[in-house]
């Protein structure tokens, strides 16, 4: 017996089973297991809940199921760290099919530590599909354990346990490996085990992530994908969960119980052929993943640089995706995070030797970096070193902290440091100038380990703004202007100053400033496809609804529009990729046996989207005031910012009819600000009207009735605002 095997046996022997439930399950039918798993860690309850037809009709699955289960578990007074808060993880009816790419997503729903409201986060990996095939459409975890526990679900032998697990490591790259090895019978069996974990950084910050594993057979390593936004991992560790482990052996092409598998296969063959033939000339997802966006954003002045002050930099070429491809990404390996995904965008860096931190000198596999991490830890912090980005990526992942919130928060404190808002005494001696990669890496370790100034940064930008104003007497208006968060969620990595629609995409997003609802920069700024307020409002209706649909069904959005049919540009609505929309109609009908059309997909999403807006209202948010955004995402805050694009801004003011002759830059900044802030408010008016909401951003009673979500407690709640 090897030393590693002996250690794992000793770890497992130290487990104490607190509760066990045996269950019987036959098979998934029409995409549903027809039951959900409820666990309460305060009293070690384990039980099954039925999935009703009404639940399917109204909430579909995935994010919808998560919202419904959480809604019924919490009150408007529930805080993120209260025992009654839940973590709900669900896939969706299409989740787990193997014939169409991008069908391995899980959706996580909880009350967020950073926003105080409901948050959803989507993630790849094997957990969601294996959970469903093991017999559960969702897992709903409430309460708090006294000591570190794992929840183990054995889908082949039909039992669920809650076990104290004192010996295993917390940091995710180790926890995923240990639990995968522990519960797999052999090397081949490791692909049948999926682990959800969160590292020590999730305990020490409010921006913790959940890491979902998938076993890479070629690399022979358990890799990680992140449910990154909103502090899901912080809730997880607050409940003292060390890991969720599901095991299911026997995934097949019909494990999802489809009604018409041939319809799914037909759609899959079309898109697999497109990926094979066209990806190399389109987004190159199979070569570099989402990192291809770095050079595109830089070329169009959209790459966040030095806390979103600027949109490009000459040194950004050092972060070009080809640099990662040539020097770091390991090519010609299976990089799909679920069976059958030929888009294979989950790039990895093998045998990367760490230069800092507790694992210094070790060689590790790093997942990514994705575009958001490259832009965030790289250009937004003024650091143009790919190895810094890769190492920062690794430590954020294993510590369990969100690379987006981490990077945007570091960029914020760097600007605060350069403006004299904070100083070396406050930072504990860290010289947080833009470009100081040593200080930035030390800050990541401090955040992960809960020490020094890292404890402050780990609170997130909203709390830092309040702290810097109240404790250090700094100007709250300036802090609000440059602190890139909305609803308490840090911005993802796009400069939106020249795209009013994308400003709305961030500000009007339900959970905070995340691009997964509406990515409209190119439609708006580059291609000029949505010039009027009504055009923008229509885009801010359709695209958030269609993207919501992926989260209801366990799907990744990348195969929708990061690969396109060769003739897509000749269609009436190329931005919607209509052939792929029809693919999804066919796949949904093929799985569920229903007969929906493309308009029905939007209605499915509208039900859940409006319900989530009302959920925000329940938690004390969900009105117009909470859709406000920092001015830096609207226009130039400072004289320096204005002058970096003076020709552009001067021209815009002249075209608007302003007389700027003899005006100082400071005066021009003020004039432009008044105009642009007014434009944002008019956009909100137009979007609320299109969505069927009041001018205060609350869904109207007739809209709620139309969608069939007029539950008595919903009607009572929104009636207060009509």
C-alpha positions as CSV (number, residue, x, y, z in Angstrom):
1,X,0.0,0.0,0.0
2,X,1.4,3.4,-1.0
3,X,1.9,6.2,1.6
4,X,-0.7,8.3,-0.2
5,X,-3.3,5.5,-0.1
6,X,-2.5,4.9,3.6
7,X,-3.0,8.6,4.4
8,X,-6.4,8.6,2.6
9,X,-7.5,5.6,4.5
10,X,-6.5,7.2,7.8
11,X,-8.4,10.4,6.8
12,X,-11.5,8.4,5.9
13,X,-11.3,6.4,9.1
14,X,-11.4,9.6,11.1
15,X,-14.8,10.4,9.6
16,X,-17.8,10.3,12.0
17,X,-21.1,9.5,10.3
18,X,-23.7,11.9,11.8
19,X,-26.6,10.8,9.7
20,X,-27.4,8.4,6.9
21,X,-30.4,8.2,4.6
22,X,-30.9,5.3,2.2
23,X,-33.1,5.9,-0.9
24,X,-34.3,4.1,-4.0
25,X,-34.2,5.7,-7.4
26,X,-34.9,4.3,-10.8
27,X,-34.0,6.7,-13.6
28,X,-34.3,10.3,-14.8
29,X,-37.3,10.9,-17.0
30,X,-37.7,13.7,-19.5
31,X,-34.7,15.5,-17.9
32,X,-36.0,15.3,-14.3
33,X,-35.3,13.1,-11.3
34,X,-38.5,14.4,-9.8
35,X,-37.2,14.9,-6.3
36,X,-34.8,17.2,-4.5
37,X,-32.5,16.5,-1.6
38,X,-32.9,18.6,1.6
39,X,-30.3,18.6,4.3
40,X,-30.2,20.6,7.5
41,X,-26.8,20.7,9.2
42,X,-28.1,22.1,12.5
43,X,-30.0,18.9,13.3
44,X,-28.6,16.6,10.6
45,X,-31.9,16.1,8.8
46,X,-31.8,14.4,5.4
47,X,-35.0,14.1,3.4
48,X,-36.5,14.0,0.0
49,X,-38.9,16.6,-1.4
50,X,-41.1,16.1,-4.5
51,X,-40.7,18.1,-7.7
52,X,-44.3,18.9,-8.8
53,X,-45.4,19.5,-12.4
54,X,-46.3,23.1,-11.3
55,X,-42.7,23.6,-10.2
56,X,-41.4,22.4,-13.6
57,X,-43.9,24.6,-15.5
58,X,-43.2,27.8,-13.6
59,X,-39.5,27.5,-12.7
60,X,-38.2,24.9,-15.3
61,X,-35.1,23.9,-13.3
62,X,-31.6,25.1,-12.4
63,X,-31.6,28.7,-11.2
64,X,-35.4,28.6,-11.1
65,X,-35.5,25.6,-8.7
66,X,-32.9,27.2,-6.6
67,X,-34.8,30.5,-6.3
68,X,-38.0,28.7,-5.4
69,X,-36.5,26.5,-2.8
70,X,-34.6,29.4,-1.2
71,X,-37.7,31.7,-1.3
72,X,-39.6,29.2,0.8
73,X,-36.7,28.9,3.3
74,X,-35.8,32.5,4.2
75,X,-37.5,35.6,5.3
76,X,-36.8,39.2,4.3
77,X,-34.7,39.5,7.5
78,X,-32.4,36.6,6.7
79,X,-28.7,37.4,6.6
80,X,-26.1,35.5,4.6
81,X,-24.7,33.9,7.8
82,X,-27.9,33.0,9.5
83,X,-28.6,29.3,9.8
84,X,-31.8,29.5,7.7
85,X,-29.9,30.8,4.7
86,X,-29.4,28.0,2.2
87,X,-27.1,26.9,-0.6
88,X,-29.1,25.3,-3.4
89,X,-27.4,23.6,-6.3
90,X,-29.3,22.4,-9.3
91,X,-28.7,21.5,-12.9
92,X,-31.8,21.6,-15.1
93,X,-33.7,19.4,-17.5
94,X,-31.2,19.6,-20.3
95,X,-28.2,19.4,-18.0
96,X,-26.2,16.1,-18.4
97,X,-26.9,15.4,-22.0
98,X,-23.8,14.3,-23.9
99,X,-24.8,15.0,-27.5
100,X,-24.8,18.8,-27.4
101,X,-21.9,20.9,-26.1
102,X,-22.0,22.9,-22.9
103,X,-24.6,20.8,-21.0
104,X,-22.7,20.3,-17.7
105,X,-23.6,23.5,-15.9
106,X,-24.8,23.7,-12.3
107,X,-26.5,26.8,-10.8
108,X,-25.9,27.9,-7.2
109,X,-28.3,30.1,-5.4
110,X,-27.9,31.7,-1.9
111,X,-28.2,34.9,0.0
112,X,-25.0,36.8,-0.8
113,X,-22.5,38.1,1.8
114,X,-21.6,41.1,-0.4
115,X,-25.0,42.1,-1.7
116,X,-27.3,41.0,1.1
117,X,-29.8,39.8,-1.5
118,X,-30.3,36.6,-3.5
119,X,-27.5,35.7,-5.9
120,X,-27.1,33.0,-8.6
121,X,-23.8,31.7,-10.0
122,X,-23.3,29.2,-12.8
123,X,-20.4,26.8,-12.9
124,X,-19.1,23.9,-15.0
125,X,-17.8,20.5,-13.8
126,X,-19.5,17.2,-13.2
127,X,-21.4,17.8,-10.0
128,X,-24.8,18.9,-11.3
129,X,-25.3,16.2,-13.9
130,X,-24.0,13.4,-11.6
131,X,-26.3,14.7,-8.8
132,X,-29.3,14.4,-11.1
133,X,-28.3,11.0,-12.3
134,X,-27.9,10.0,-8.7
135,X,-31.5,10.9,-8.2
136,X,-31.7,14.5,-7.3
137,X,-32.8,17.6,-9.3
138,X,-31.3,19.9,-6.6
139,X,-29.6,19.8,-3.3
140,X,-30.8,22.3,-0.7
141,X,-28.5,22.8,2.3
142,X,-29.7,24.7,5.4
143,X,-28.4,25.1,9.0
144,X,-24.8,25.0,10.3
145,X,-22.6,22.2,11.4
146,X,-20.7,22.3,14.7
147,X,-17.5,20.9,13.1
148,X,-16.3,20.5,9.5
149,X,-18.5,18.1,7.6
150,X,-18.8,16.5,4.2
151,X,-22.0,15.4,2.5
152,X,-21.6,12.3,0.4
153,X,-24.1,11.1,-2.1
154,X,-23.7,7.6,-3.6
155,X,-26.0,7.4,-6.6
156,X,-25.3,3.8,-7.4
157,X,-25.7,2.3,-3.9
158,X,-28.5,4.8,-3.0
159,X,-27.5,6.6,0.2
160,X,-26.6,10.0,1.5
161,X,-24.4,10.7,4.6
162,X,-23.4,13.7,6.6
163,X,-19.9,13.0,8.0
164,X,-17.5,14.9,10.2
165,X,-14.3,15.1,8.2
166,X,-11.5,16.6,10.4
167,X,-8.4,15.5,8.5
168,X,-8.7,16.5,4.9
169,X,-7.3,19.7,3.6
170,X,-9.5,22.7,3.1
171,X,-7.8,24.4,0.1
172,X,-9.6,23.3,-3.0
173,X,-6.8,21.9,-5.2
174,X,-6.0,19.5,-2.3
175,X,-9.5,18.8,-1.2
176,X,-10.7,17.9,-4.7
177,X,-7.8,15.5,-5.2
178,X,-8.2,13.9,-1.8
179,X,-11.9,13.3,-1.9
180,X,-11.7,12.1,-5.5
181,X,-9.1,9.6,-4.6
182,X,-10.9,8.6,-1.5
183,X,-14.2,7.7,-3.1
184,X,-13.0,6.3,-6.4
185,X,-12.4,2.6,-6.6
186,X,-9.6,3.0,-9.1
187,X,-8.1,5.4,-11.6
188,X,-10.9,4.8,-14.1
189,X,-13.5,5.4,-11.5
190,X,-12.3,8.9,-10.7
191,X,-14.3,10.4,-13.5
192,X,-17.4,9.2,-11.7
193,X,-16.7,11.4,-8.6
194,X,-17.3,15.1,-8.4
195,X,-16.4,17.4,-5.5
196,X,-17.6,20.8,-4.4
197,X,-15.2,22.7,-2.1
198,X,-14.1,26.1,-0.9
199,X,-10.7,27.0,0.5
200,X,-9.5,29.0,3.5
201,X,-10.0,32.2,1.6
202,X,-13.7,31.6,1.6
203,X,-13.6,31.6,5.4
204,X,-11.6,34.8,5.6
205,X,-13.3,37.0,3.0
206,X,-16.9,37.7,1.8
207,X,-16.0,36.9,-1.8
208,X,-15.6,33.1,-1.5
209,X,-16.2,30.8,-4.5
210,X,-17.3,27.3,-4.8
211,X,-14.9,25.0,-6.7
212,X,-16.6,22.2,-8.7
213,X,-14.3,19.4,-9.8
214,X,-14.1,17.3,-12.9
215,X,-11.5,14.6,-13.4
216,X,-9.3,15.2,-16.4
217,X,-8.4,11.7,-17.6
218,X,-5.5,12.8,-19.8
219,X,-3.9,15.0,-17.2
220,X,-4.9,12.6,-14.4
221,X,-5.9,15.4,-12.1
222,X,-9.1,16.8,-10.6
223,X,-9.6,20.2,-12.1
224,X,-11.7,23.0,-10.9
225,X,-14.4,25.3,-12.2
226,X,-15.8,28.1,-10.1
227,X,-19.2,29.4,-9.0
228,X,-17.5,32.7,-8.6
229,X,-19.8,35.6,-8.0
230,X,-21.5,36.8,-4.8
231,X,-19.7,34.9,-2.1
232,X,-21.2,31.5,-2.5
233,X,-18.1,29.9,-1.0
234,X,-18.2,32.1,2.0
235,X,-21.7,30.8,2.8
236,X,-20.4,27.2,2.3
237,X,-17.6,27.6,4.8
238,X,-19.7,29.5,7.3
239,X,-21.8,26.4,7.4
240,X,-18.6,24.4,8.0
241,X,-19.0,22.3,4.9
242,X,-15.6,21.0,3.8
243,X,-16.9,19.3,0.7
244,X,-19.9,17.9,-1.2
245,X,-19.1,14.6,-2.9
246,X,-21.3,12.8,-5.4
247,X,-20.5,9.5,-7.0
248,X,-22.4,8.1,-10.0
249,X,-21.1,5.4,-12.3
250,X,-22.9,4.7,-15.6
251,X,-23.4,8.0,-17.5
252,X,-24.8,7.1,-20.9
253,X,-26.2,9.0,-23.9
254,X,-29.8,8.5,-22.6
255,X,-29.1,9.0,-18.9
256,X,-31.2,12.1,-19.0
257,X,-34.2,10.1,-20.1
258,X,-34.9,12.1,-23.3
259,X,-38.2,11.6,-25.2
260,X,-36.6,12.0,-28.6
261,X,-32.8,11.4,-28.5
262,X,-32.5,11.6,-32.3
263,X,-33.7,15.2,-32.3
264,X,-30.9,16.1,-29.8
265,X,-28.4,14.2,-31.8
266,X,-29.4,16.0,-35.0
267,X,-28.9,19.4,-33.4
268,X,-25.6,18.2,-31.8
269,X,-24.1,17.0,-35.1
270,X,-24.7,20.4,-36.7
271,X,-22.9,22.4,-34.0
272,X,-20.1,19.9,-33.6
273,X,-19.4,20.3,-37.3
274,X,-19.4,24.1,-37.0
275,X,-17.0,24.0,-34.1
276,X,-14.7,21.7,-36.0
277,X,-14.8,23.7,-39.2
278,X,-15.1,27.3,-38.0
279,X,-13.8,27.8,-34.5
280,X,-10.2,28.2,-35.7
281,X,-11.3,31.3,-37.7
282,X,-13.8,32.7,-35.2
283,X,-13.1,32.8,-31.5
284,X,-10.5,30.1,-31.2
285,X,-12.1,28.7,-28.1
286,X,-10.4,25.3,-28.5
287,X,-7.0,27.0,-28.7
288,X,-7.1,29.7,-26.1
289,X,-10.6,29.7,-24.5
290,X,-12.0,33.0,-23.4
291,X,-8.5,34.5,-23.2
292,X,-8.9,35.5,-26.9
293,X,-10.9,38.5,-25.7
294,X,-7.9,40.2,-24.2
295,X,-6.5,41.6,-27.5
296,X,-10.0,42.3,-28.9
297,X,-10.9,44.4,-25.8
298,X,-7.6,46.2,-26.0
299,X,-8.0,47.0,-29.7
300,X,-11.4,48.5,-29.1
301,X,-10.4,50.5,-26.0
302,X,-12.5,48.3,-23.7
303,X,-9.8,46.5,-21.7
304,X,-10.0,47.7,-18.1
305,X,-6.7,49.4,-17.2
306,X,-5.8,50.8,-13.8
307,X,-9.2,50.5,-12.2
308,X,-11.2,51.1,-15.4
309,X,-9.6,54.6,-15.9
310,X,-8.5,53.6,-19.4
311,X,-9.4,51.0,-22.0
312,X,-6.1,50.0,-23.5
313,X,-2.4,49.9,-22.8
314,X,0.7,49.4,-25.0
315,X,1.9,46.6,-22.7
316,X,-1.3,44.6,-23.1
317,X,0.4,42.7,-25.9
318,X,2.2,40.9,-23.1
319,X,-1.1,39.4,-22.0
320,X,-2.1,38.4,-25.6
321,X,-3.8,35.0,-25.8
322,X,-1.1,33.8,-28.1
323,X,1.4,34.3,-25.3
324,X,-0.6,31.9,-23.2
325,X,-1.0,29.5,-26.0
326,X,2.6,29.4,-27.0
327,X,4.2,29.4,-23.5
328,X,1.7,28.1,-21.0
329,X,-1.5,26.4,-22.2
330,X,-1.2,22.7,-22.6
331,X,-2.6,21.9,-26.0
332,X,-4.2,18.8,-27.6
333,X,-5.9,17.7,-24.4
334,X,-9.6,17.2,-23.6
335,X,-10.6,20.6,-22.2
336,X,-14.3,20.2,-22.0
337,X,-15.8,20.4,-18.5
338,X,-18.6,17.9,-19.3
339,X,-18.9,14.9,-21.6
340,X,-19.4,15.8,-25.3
341,X,-18.4,19.5,-25.2
342,X,-16.2,19.8,-28.3
343,X,-15.9,23.6,-27.7
344,X,-13.3,22.6,-25.1
345,X,-12.6,26.1,-23.7
346,X,-11.4,25.0,-20.3
347,X,-7.7,25.7,-20.8
348,X,-5.1,24.6,-18.4
349,X,-1.5,25.3,-17.5
350,X,0.4,22.1,-16.4
351,X,3.4,21.8,-14.2
352,X,3.4,25.5,-13.2
353,X,6.0,26.0,-10.5
354,X,4.7,28.4,-7.8
355,X,7.0,31.2,-6.7
356,X,5.2,32.4,-3.6
357,X,2.9,31.4,-0.8
358,X,2.3,28.2,1.2
359,X,2.8,26.0,-1.9
360,X,5.9,27.7,-3.1
361,X,8.1,25.4,-5.2
362,X,5.3,22.9,-5.9
363,X,4.3,22.2,-9.5
364,X,0.5,22.5,-10.0
365,X,-2.1,22.4,-12.7
366,X,-3.8,25.8,-13.1
367,X,-7.2,26.1,-14.7
368,X,-7.4,29.0,-17.0
369,X,-6.7,31.8,-16.9
370,X,-10.0,33.0,-18.4
371,X,-10.3,36.4,-19.9
372,X,-11.8,37.9,-16.8
373,X,-8.8,36.8,-14.7
374,X,-6.3,38.1,-17.3
375,X,-8.0,41.5,-17.6
376,X,-8.6,41.8,-13.8
377,X,-5.4,40.6,-12.3
378,X,-3.5,41.9,-15.3
379,X,-4.3,45.2,-17.0
380,X,-6.8,46.4,-14.4
381,X,-4.1,46.3,-11.7
382,X,-1.5,47.7,-14.2
383,X,0.4,44.4,-14.2
384,X,1.4,42.9,-17.6
385,X,3.0,39.7,-16.5
386,X,1.3,36.4,-17.5
387,X,3.1,34.4,-14.8
388,X,1.7,36.7,-12.1
389,X,-1.7,36.2,-13.6
390,X,-1.4,32.4,-13.7
391,X,-0.1,32.3,-10.1
392,X,-2.7,34.7,-8.9
393,X,-5.3,32.6,-10.7
394,X,-4.1,29.4,-8.9
395,X,-4.1,31.0,-5.4
396,X,-7.5,32.6,-5.9
397,X,-8.9,29.2,-6.9
398,X,-7.4,27.1,-4.2
399,X,-8.0,29.7,-1.5
400,X,-11.6,29.9,-2.8
401,X,-11.9,33.6,-3.6
402,X,-13.4,35.1,-6.7
403,X,-10.8,36.3,-9.3
404,X,-13.1,39.0,-10.5
405,X,-13.9,40.5,-7.1
406,X,-10.3,40.0,-6.0
407,X,-8.9,41.8,-9.0
408,X,-11.4,44.7,-9.1
409,X,-11.0,45.2,-5.3
410,X,-7.2,45.3,-5.6
411,X,-7.5,47.8,-8.5
412,X,-9.7,50.0,-6.4
413,X,-7.3,50.0,-3.4
414,X,-4.4,50.7,-5.8
415,X,-6.1,53.8,-7.1
416,X,-7.0,54.8,-3.5
417,X,-3.3,54.4,-2.6
418,X,-2.1,56.5,-5.5
419,X,-4.7,59.2,-4.7
420,X,-3.7,59.3,-1.0
421,X,-7.0,58.0,0.2
422,X,-5.1,55.2,2.0
423,X,-1.4,55.0,2.9
424,X,1.3,52.6,4.0
425,X,0.2,52.8,7.6
426,X,-3.3,51.6,6.6
427,X,-2.0,49.0,4.2
428,X,0.4,47.6,6.7
429,X,3.4,48.7,4.7
430,X,2.2,47.5,1.3
431,X,3.1,49.9,-1.5
432,X,0.0,49.4,-3.6
433,X,0.9,51.4,-6.7
434,X,-0.5,50.1,-10.0
435,X,1.9,47.6,-11.4
436,X,3.4,46.4,-8.1
437,X,3.0,42.7,-8.6
438,X,4.8,41.7,-5.5
439,X,2.5,43.8,-3.3
440,X,-0.6,42.5,-5.2
441,X,0.5,38.9,-4.7
442,X,1.1,39.5,-1.0
443,X,-2.4,41.0,-0.8
444,X,-3.9,37.9,-2.4
445,X,-2.2,35.7,0.2
446,X,-3.3,38.0,3.0
447,X,-6.9,37.8,1.7
448,X,-6.7,34.0,1.5
449,X,-5.1,33.6,4.9
450,X,-7.2,36.3,6.7
451,X,-4.4,38.6,7.8
452,X,-3.2,42.2,7.4
453,X,-4.8,44.6,5.0
454,X,-6.1,41.6,3.1
455,X,-8.9,41.3,5.8
456,X,-10.1,44.7,4.7
457,X,-9.9,44.1,1.0
458,X,-11.7,40.8,1.5
459,X,-14.8,42.7,2.7
460,X,-15.4,43.9,-0.9
461,X,-15.6,47.3,-2.4
462,X,-18.9,48.4,-0.9
463,X,-17.8,47.9,2.6
464,X,-14.3,49.4,1.9
465,X,-15.9,52.6,0.5
466,X,-17.9,53.0,3.8
467,X,-14.9,52.3,5.9
468,X,-12.6,54.7,4.0
469,X,-15.2,57.5,4.3
470,X,-16.2,56.9,7.9
471,X,-12.9,55.9,9.5
472,X,-10.4,57.8,7.4
473,X,-12.6,60.9,6.6
474,X,-12.3,60.5,2.8
475,X,-14.7,61.9,0.2
476,X,-17.7,59.5,-0.2
477,X,-18.6,60.9,-3.6
478,X,-15.2,60.2,-5.0
479,X,-15.1,56.7,-3.5
480,X,-18.5,56.0,-5.0
481,X,-17.4,57.2,-8.4
482,X,-14.3,55.0,-8.5
483,X,-15.4,52.0,-6.5
484,X,-16.5,49.7,-9.2
485,X,-19.4,47.8,-7.7
486,X,-23.1,47.7,-8.2
487,X,-25.6,46.2,-5.7
488,X,-22.5,45.2,-3.7
489,X,-21.0,43.0,-6.5
490,X,-17.7,44.1,-8.0
491,X,-17.7,44.8,-11.8
492,X,-16.5,42.2,-14.2
493,X,-13.8,43.3,-16.7
494,X,-15.2,45.6,-19.3
495,X,-14.9,49.4,-19.8
496,X,-18.5,50.6,-20.4
497,X,-18.0,54.4,-20.7
498,X,-18.9,54.4,-24.4
499,X,-21.7,51.9,-24.3
500,X,-24.9,53.0,-22.6
501,X,-26.5,49.6,-23.2
502,X,-23.7,47.9,-21.4
503,X,-23.9,50.3,-18.5
504,X,-27.5,49.1,-18.3
505,X,-26.4,45.6,-18.6
506,X,-24.3,46.0,-15.4
507,X,-26.6,48.3,-13.5
508,X,-29.9,46.5,-14.2
509,X,-28.5,43.0,-13.7
510,X,-30.4,41.3,-10.9
511,X,-27.5,40.2,-8.8
512,X,-25.0,43.0,-9.4
513,X,-22.4,44.1,-11.9
514,X,-22.0,40.8,-13.8
515,X,-21.8,40.5,-17.6
516,X,-23.7,37.2,-17.8
517,X,-27.1,38.9,-18.3
518,X,-26.3,41.2,-21.2
519,X,-23.0,41.7,-23.1
520,X,-24.0,44.4,-25.5
521,X,-20.8,46.4,-26.0
522,X,-20.3,45.3,-29.6
523,X,-24.0,45.7,-30.6
524,X,-24.1,49.1,-29.1
525,X,-20.6,50.8,-29.4
526,X,-18.9,49.0,-32.2
527,X,-21.7,47.9,-34.6
528,X,-24.2,50.7,-33.8
529,X,-27.1,48.2,-34.0
530,X,-29.2,49.6,-31.1
531,X,-29.1,53.4,-31.5
532,X,-32.3,54.5,-29.7
533,X,-33.5,54.1,-26.1
534,X,-36.2,51.7,-27.4
535,X,-33.6,49.6,-29.3
536,X,-31.4,49.4,-26.2
537,X,-34.4,48.5,-24.0
538,X,-35.4,45.7,-26.3
539,X,-31.8,44.3,-26.2
540,X,-31.9,44.7,-22.4
541,X,-35.1,42.6,-22.4
542,X,-34.3,39.9,-24.9
543,X,-30.6,39.1,-24.1
544,X,-31.0,38.9,-20.3
545,X,-34.1,36.6,-20.8
546,X,-32.3,34.4,-23.3
547,X,-29.2,34.1,-21.1
548,X,-31.4,33.4,-18.1
549,X,-32.8,30.4,-20.1
550,X,-29.4,28.7,-20.1
551,X,-29.3,28.9,-16.3
552,X,-32.7,27.2,-16.1
553,X,-31.6,24.3,-18.1
554,X,-28.0,23.5,-17.0
555,X,-26.4,25.0,-20.1
556,X,-23.3,27.0,-20.9
557,X,-23.9,30.1,-23.1
558,X,-20.6,29.8,-25.0
559,X,-21.8,27.3,-27.7
560,X,-24.7,29.8,-28.4
561,X,-22.7,32.7,-29.7
562,X,-19.0,32.0,-29.3
563,X,-19.3,29.8,-32.4
564,X,-21.6,30.8,-35.2
565,X,-22.9,29.2,-38.4
566,X,-21.0,30.3,-41.5
567,X,-24.1,32.2,-42.8
568,X,-25.1,33.8,-39.5
569,X,-24.2,37.3,-40.6
570,X,-26.8,37.0,-43.4
571,X,-29.7,36.3,-41.0
572,X,-32.2,38.9,-39.9
573,X,-31.0,39.0,-36.3
574,X,-27.3,37.8,-36.3
575,X,-26.8,38.9,-32.7
576,X,-29.3,36.3,-31.6
577,X,-27.7,33.5,-33.7
578,X,-31.2,32.2,-34.8
579,X,-30.0,28.8,-36.0
580,X,-28.6,28.1,-32.5
581,X,-31.8,29.3,-30.9
582,X,-33.7,26.8,-32.9
583,X,-31.1,24.1,-31.9
584,X,-32.0,24.9,-28.2
585,X,-35.8,24.7,-29.0
586,X,-35.2,21.2,-30.6
587,X,-33.0,20.0,-27.7
588,X,-35.5,21.2,-25.0
589,X,-38.3,19.5,-26.8
590,X,-36.2,16.4,-27.5
591,X,-35.5,16.0,-23.8
592,X,-38.8,17.0,-22.2
593,X,-41.2,15.9,-24.9
594,X,-42.8,19.3,-24.9
595,X,-43.6,21.4,-28.0
596,X,-42.3,24.8,-27.3
597,X,-41.1,27.5,-29.8
598,X,-38.4,30.2,-29.4
599,X,-40.9,32.6,-27.9
600,X,-41.8,30.1,-25.2
601,X,-38.1,30.1,-24.1
602,X,-38.3,33.8,-23.4
603,X,-41.5,33.3,-21.4
604,X,-39.9,30.6,-19.3
605,X,-37.1,33.0,-18.5
606,X,-39.4,36.0,-17.8
607,X,-41.2,34.0,-15.1
608,X,-38.0,33.3,-13.3
609,X,-36.4,36.7,-14.0
610,X,-39.3,38.6,-12.6
611,X,-39.5,36.3,-9.7
612,X,-35.9,37.0,-8.9
613,X,-36.5,40.7,-9.1
614,X,-39.3,40.3,-6.6
615,X,-37.0,38.2,-4.4
616,X,-34.6,41.1,-4.3
617,X,-37.6,43.2,-3.2
618,X,-38.3,40.7,-0.4
619,X,-34.7,41.2,0.8
620,X,-35.0,45.0,0.9
621,X,-33.7,45.8,-2.5
622,X,-35.2,45.5,-6.0
623,X,-36.1,49.2,-6.6
624,X,-34.7,51.9,-8.8
625,X,-32.2,53.2,-6.3
626,X,-30.5,49.9,-6.3
627,X,-29.9,50.0,-10.0
628,X,-27.5,53.0,-9.6
629,X,-23.9,52.5,-10.9
630,X,-20.6,54.2,-10.2
631,X,-19.9,57.1,-12.5
632,X,-16.7,55.7,-13.7
633,X,-18.7,53.1,-15.7
634,X,-20.6,56.0,-17.3
635,X,-17.9,58.5,-18.0
636,X,-14.6,60.1,-17.0
637,X,-14.4,60.8,-13.2
638,X,-11.1,62.8,-13.3
639,X,-9.4,65.4,-15.4
640,X,-6.7,62.9,-16.2
641,X,-9.3,60.4,-17.5
642,X,-11.0,63.1,-19.7
643,X,-7.7,64.2,-21.1
644,X,-6.7,60.7,-22.0
645,X,-9.6,60.8,-24.5
646,X,-9.9,64.6,-24.9
647,X,-10.4,64.5,-28.6
648,X,-13.2,62.0,-28.3
649,X,-15.0,63.7,-25.5
650,X,-14.6,67.2,-26.9
651,X,-16.2,66.1,-30.2
652,X,-19.1,64.4,-28.3
653,X,-19.8,67.6,-26.4
654,X,-19.7,69.7,-29.5
655,X,-22.1,67.3,-31.3
656,X,-24.5,67.6,-28.4
657,X,-24.5,71.4,-28.9
658,X,-22.4,72.4,-25.9
659,X,-20.1,75.4,-26.3
660,X,-16.8,74.2,-24.8
661,X,-14.6,77.1,-26.0
662,X,-12.6,78.5,-23.1
663,X,-13.9,75.8,-20.8
664,X,-11.4,74.1,-18.5
665,X,-11.2,70.3,-18.5
666,X,-12.8,70.3,-15.0
667,X,-15.8,72.2,-16.4
668,X,-16.1,69.8,-19.4
669,X,-16.0,66.8,-17.0
670,X,-19.0,68.3,-15.2
671,X,-21.0,69.1,-18.4
672,X,-20.4,65.6,-19.7
673,X,-21.3,64.0,-16.4
674,X,-24.7,65.8,-16.2
675,X,-25.5,64.6,-19.7
676,X,-24.5,61.0,-19.3
677,X,-26.1,60.5,-15.9
678,X,-29.4,61.8,-17.5
679,X,-29.0,59.3,-20.3
680,X,-28.6,56.5,-17.9
681,X,-31.8,57.5,-16.1
682,X,-33.7,57.6,-19.4
683,X,-32.4,54.2,-20.3
684,X,-33.7,52.8,-17.0
685,X,-37.1,54.4,-17.8
686,X,-37.1,52.6,-21.2
687,X,-36.0,49.3,-19.8
688,X,-38.5,49.3,-17.0
689,X,-41.3,50.0,-19.4
690,X,-40.2,47.2,-21.8
691,X,-40.0,44.7,-19.0
692,X,-43.5,45.6,-17.6
693,X,-42.2,47.2,-14.5
694,X,-43.1,50.4,-12.7
695,X,-40.9,53.5,-13.0
696,X,-39.5,52.4,-9.6
697,X,-38.3,49.1,-11.2
698,X,-41.0,46.8,-9.6
699,X,-42.8,44.2,-11.7
700,X,-46.4,45.4,-12.3
701,X,-49.2,43.3,-10.9
702,X,-50.6,42.6,-14.3
703,X,-47.2,41.4,-15.5
704,X,-46.9,39.0,-12.5
705,X,-50.4,37.6,-13.3
706,X,-49.6,37.3,-17.0
707,X,-46.6,35.1,-16.1
708,X,-48.4,33.0,-13.6
709,X,-46.2,33.9,-10.6
710,X,-49.0,35.7,-8.8
711,X,-48.6,33.7,-5.6
712,X,-50.4,35.3,-2.6
713,X,-47.1,36.4,-0.9
714,X,-45.8,37.8,-4.2
715,X,-48.9,39.8,-4.8
716,X,-48.9,41.1,-1.2
717,X,-45.3,42.2,-1.5
718,X,-45.4,44.0,-4.8
719,X,-48.8,45.6,-4.0
720,X,-46.9,47.8,-1.5
721,X,-45.0,49.3,-4.4
722,X,-47.7,49.7,-7.1
